Amino acid sequence: MRRPLMNGATSSRERQMKLSLLIGAAALVLSMQAAQAAENPAEVDAVVAATMAANDKAKLCQSGQPGITAAIGTQVRTLAGQGKIKGNPQAVGAEAGQKIGRSCQGG
């Protein structure tokens, strides 16, 4: 049960715990192949666009799967935190990772 602070706000510890759970779940799924398709391809495209805008493509591609996964995880968390991902963040991230991986391979 959530305990409000005296001013009615939730504690920063509770927010940190929720964020940690989201990060852990996203990292786990992003490291595996996508088992479930993202519900909204536009969300996948938004993560890909944000990831590519925030990173140099050559360096991102050279970083391999671990670097791509980390970069995508950052953007998934950011967009999910802004409410721009309504579907499954893990599925969106996994598909975005596959899309960037194909782009790095020239596909």
Secondary structure as UniProt FT lines:
FT   TURN            6..7
FT   HELIX           12..30
FT   HELIX           41..54
FT   HELIX           57..62
FT   HELIX           64..81
FT   TURN            82..83
FT   HELIX           89..104
FT   TURN            105..106
//
